[in-house]
Amino acid sequence: MYYNKVNICGVDTSKLEVLDENEKMELLKKAHSGNKAARERLIKGNLRLVLNVMQKFMSRGENPDDLFQVGCIGLMKAIDNFNTELDVRFSTYAVPMISGEIRRYLRGCTPIRVSRGLRDLAYRAMQAKEALTGELQREPTIDEIAARIEMPKSEVVIALESITDPVSIYEPVYSDSGDTLYVLDQLGDKSDFTDWIDELAFRDAIVGLQEREKNILYLRFFQGKTQVEVAKEIGISQAQVSRLEKNTIDKIKGCVN
C-alpha cells in the first residue's frame, strides 16, 4: 500500500481494525461522554479511512507519513464534532474533514505566492466550510459558504481557486483504450487562424440557439450546476435537461465542424 509501504508512522496498515457502523455509533457516544478508550479505538478503527483519503494526494510527491499524521488530525476532529443524533454515516462526515485538513497542510507548501487578503479570505471560506459540514453533515455549496462569511460568491470562488495546487500541462484528463488526453492537448494558440475561424463558428452557433438551450448551457457550464439543480430551476425533468444538453452540444459541434 502506497508504493509498497505497509508501515506508516509505525502503524502496520495490513492489520488495521475495521469497525461496522453500529460499533462506530456506540463508540462515538461513549467518546463524547469522555471515554478515552472508546475514542482511541475509534481512531484506530478508522485509520483505513485516512489511508483511502490519502490516495488523492499521493501523486504530489508528499511524504506518506506526513500526510497520514495530518489526516489523523482531521479524523480526530471528525470524531469530536460528529453529531450522533443525525441519520448520517460517520464516513460521510469524516472524509471531507480529513481531506480539508490535508489540503490545509498542503497549502502551506504551495510554491505560488498569493496575496495576503486573498489567502485570508480563502482560509475564512475553508473555516466556514468546515463549520457548515459539521452543522449540515454534508459538503456545503459555494452559495452557503459565501452567505456564512457574508462575501460575494464570485470572490469566494476566486479565493478558493487561488490556493489550489497548480496542475501540470502533462496531467492526464482522460484515457480511453490507451489513448490518453493531457491538459496540454486542450491548450491552443489563440492567434492560430484555424482557432479564430472555429471561434467565429462557435459564436454563430451560440447565437442560433433557443433561449432555453442557452440557459441550460449557462447554468451547467458557467455556474457549474448539476443537471438535477438545472431541472429544478427551469421546471423540467433531469432527463429532459440531459437530452437538451446533449442535443445542444451536438448542434454546436455540427456548426463548428
C-alpha positions in Angstrom: 0.0 0.0 0.0 1.3 3.4 -1.1 4.4 2.4 -3.1 4.5 -0.9 -1.3 4.9 0.8 2.1 3.0 -1.3 4.6 4.3 0.5 7.7 3.3 4.2 8.0 4.2 6.2 11.1 4.8 2.9 13.0 1.3 1.6 12.0 1.1 -1.7 10.2 -1.6 -0.9 7.6 -2.1 -4.6 6.8 -3.5 -5.3 10.2 -5.9 -2.3 10.7 -9.2 -2.9 12.5 -12.4 -2.1 10.6 -15.5 -1.2 12.6 -19.0 -1.6 11.3 -21.4 1.4 11.5 -23.2 0.2 14.7 -19.9 -0.1 16.5 -18.9 3.4 15.4 -22.1 4.9 16.7 -21.7 3.2 20.1 -18.1 4.2 20.4 -18.9 7.8 19.3 -21.5 8.1 22.1 -19.0 6.8 24.6 -16.2 9.0 23.4 -18.5 12.1 23.6 -19.2 11.2 27.2 -15.5 11.3 28.0 -14.5 7.7 27.5 -10.9 7.9 26.3 -10.6 4.2 25.5 -13.6 4.4 23.2 -12.1 7.5 21.4 -8.8 5.6 21.0 -10.5 2.6 19.5 -12.5 4.9 17.1 -9.3 6.4 15.9 -7.6 3.1 15.3 -10.8 1.6 13.7 -10.9 4.4 11.1 -7.3 4.7 10.1 -8.1 2.8 6.9 -10.4 5.7 6.1 -7.5 8.1 6.4 -5.4 5.9 4.1 -8.2 5.9 1.5 -8.4 9.7 1.5 -4.7 10.0 1.2 -4.8 8.3 -2.2 -6.0 11.6 -3.8 -2.9 13.4 -2.6 -0.1 10.8 -3.1 0.7 11.9 -6.6 2.1 15.2 -5.4 5.2 13.7 -4.0 4.5 14.4 -0.4 5.8 12.2 2.4 3.2 9.5 3.2 4.0 9.7 6.9 3.3 13.4 7.0 0.0 13.1 5.1 -1.1 10.2 7.4 -0.4 12.3 10.5 -2.3 15.3 9.2 -5.1 13.1 8.0 -5.3 11.6 11.6 -5.8 15.2 12.9 -8.8 15.6 10.6 -10.1 12.2 11.7 -9.9 13.2 15.4 -11.7 16.5 14.6 -14.5 14.5 12.9 -14.8 12.2 15.9 -15.0 15.1 18.3 -17.6 17.1 16.3 -19.8 14.4 14.8 -23.5 14.6 15.7 -24.7 11.1 16.5 -28.3 12.2 16.6 -28.4 12.7 12.8 -29.1 9.9 10.4 -25.7 10.2 8.7 -22.9 7.7 8.2 -19.7 8.7 10.1 -17.5 8.3 7.0 -19.8 10.8 5.1 -18.8 13.4 7.6 -15.2 12.3 8.3 -14.0 12.2 4.6 -14.3 16.0 3.9 -12.9 16.7 7.4 -9.8 14.6 6.7 -9.4 16.0 3.1 -9.8 19.5 4.4 -7.0 19.0 7.0 -4.7 17.6 4.4 -5.4 20.4 2.0 -4.7 23.0 4.7 -1.3 21.3 5.2 -0.5 21.3 1.5 -1.5 24.9 1.1 1.3 25.8 3.4 3.7 24.1 1.0 2.5 25.8 -2.2 5.2 27.4 -4.4 2.9 30.1 -5.8 2.6 33.4 -3.9 -0.9 34.6 -3.2 -1.8 38.0 -1.8 -2.5 38.1 2.0 -6.0 39.4 1.5 -7.0 36.6 -0.9 -5.3 34.0 1.2 -7.1 35.2 4.4 -10.5 35.1 2.5 -9.7 31.6 1.4 -9.0 30.5 4.9 -12.2 32.1 6.2 -14.1 30.2 3.5 -12.4 27.0 4.4 -13.2 27.5 8.1 -16.9 28.3 7.2 -16.9 25.1 5.0 -15.7 23.0 7.9 -18.3 24.5 10.3 -21.1 24.1 7.8 -20.0 20.5 7.2 -20.5 19.8 10.9 -23.8 21.6 11.0 -25.3 20.1 7.8 -23.5 16.8 7.9 -22.7 17.2 4.2 -20.5 19.3 1.9 -21.9 22.9 1.8 -22.4 24.7 -1.5 -20.4 27.8 -2.5 -23.6 29.8 -2.0 -23.9 28.6 1.6 -20.2 29.3 2.3 -20.4 32.8 0.8 -23.6 33.6 2.8 -21.9 32.4 6.0 -18.9 34.7 5.6 -21.0 37.5 4.0 -18.9 37.8 0.9 -19.9 37.7 -2.8 -19.9 34.2 -4.3 -17.5 35.3 -7.1 -14.9 36.5 -4.6 -15.1 33.3 -2.6 -14.6 31.2 -5.8 -11.6 33.2 -6.8 -10.1 33.0 -3.3 -10.5 29.2 -3.1 -9.1 28.7 -6.6 -6.1 30.9 -5.7 -4.9 28.3 -3.1 -5.5 25.2 -5.1 -2.3 23.4 -6.4 -1.2 24.1 -9.9 -1.8 21.4 -12.5 0.9 20.2 -14.8 0.3 20.5 -18.5 1.1 16.8 -18.7 -1.6 15.9 -16.2 -3.9 13.2 -17.8 -7.5 14.4 -18.0 -9.0 11.4 -20.0 -7.9 8.0 -21.1 -9.7 5.6 -23.4 -8.1 2.4 -24.7 -4.6 3.6 -24.1 -5.1 6.9 -25.9 -4.5 9.5 -23.1 -5.6 13.1 -23.3 -3.5 15.6 -21.4 -4.1 19.1 -20.3 -1.5 20.2 -22.9 -3.9 18.8 -25.6 -6.6 21.2 -24.5 -4.4 24.3 -24.8 -4.3 26.2 -28.1 -2.7 29.3 -29.7 -5.4 31.9 -29.9 -3.5 33.6 -32.8 -3.9 30.5 -34.9 -6.1 31.1 -37.9 -8.0 27.9 -37.6 -8.8 28.6 -34.0 -10.0 32.0 -35.0 -12.4 30.6 -37.6 -13.6 28.0 -35.1 -14.3 30.7 -32.5 -16.4 32.7 -35.0 -18.3 29.5 -35.9 -18.9 28.8 -32.2 -20.2 32.3 -31.6 -22.6 31.9 -34.6 -23.8 28.6 -33.2 -24.5 30.1 -29.8 -26.5 33.0 -31.3 -28.7 30.4 -33.2 -29.7 28.5 -30.1 -33.1 28.8 -28.4 -33.2 30.7 -25.1 -33.8 27.6 -23.1 -30.8 25.9 -24.7 -28.6 28.9 -23.9 -29.9 29.0 -20.3 -29.1 25.3 -19.8 -25.6 25.8 -21.1 -25.1 28.8 -18.9 -26.3 27.1 -15.8 -24.4 23.9 -16.4 -21.0 25.2 -17.7 -20.8 28.8 -16.3 -22.4 28.3 -13.0 -21.4 24.7 -12.5 -24.8 23.4 -11.6 -25.8 19.8 -11.8 -28.5 18.5 -14.2 -30.8 18.0 -11.2 -30.3 21.6 -10.0 -30.9 22.9 -13.5 -34.0 20.8 -13.9 -35.4 22.2 -10.6 -34.6 25.8 -11.6 -36.2 25.8 -15.0 -39.0 23.4 -14.1 -38.4 20.3 -16.2 -37.1 16.8 -15.5 -33.5 15.8 -15.2 -33.9 13.5 -18.2 -35.1 16.4 -20.3 -32.2 18.5 -19.2 -29.8 15.7 -20.1 -31.4 15.3 -23.6 -31.5 19.0 -24.3 -27.9 19.5 -23.2 -26.7 16.7 -25.4 -28.7 17.9 -28.4 -27.4 21.5 -27.9 -23.8 20.4 -27.7 -24.2 18.2 -30.8 -25.8 21.2 -32.6 -22.8 23.4 -31.7 -20.4 20.7 -32.8 -22.2 20.4 -36.1 -21.8 24.2 -36.7 -18.1 24.3 -35.7 -17.1 21.2 -37.6 
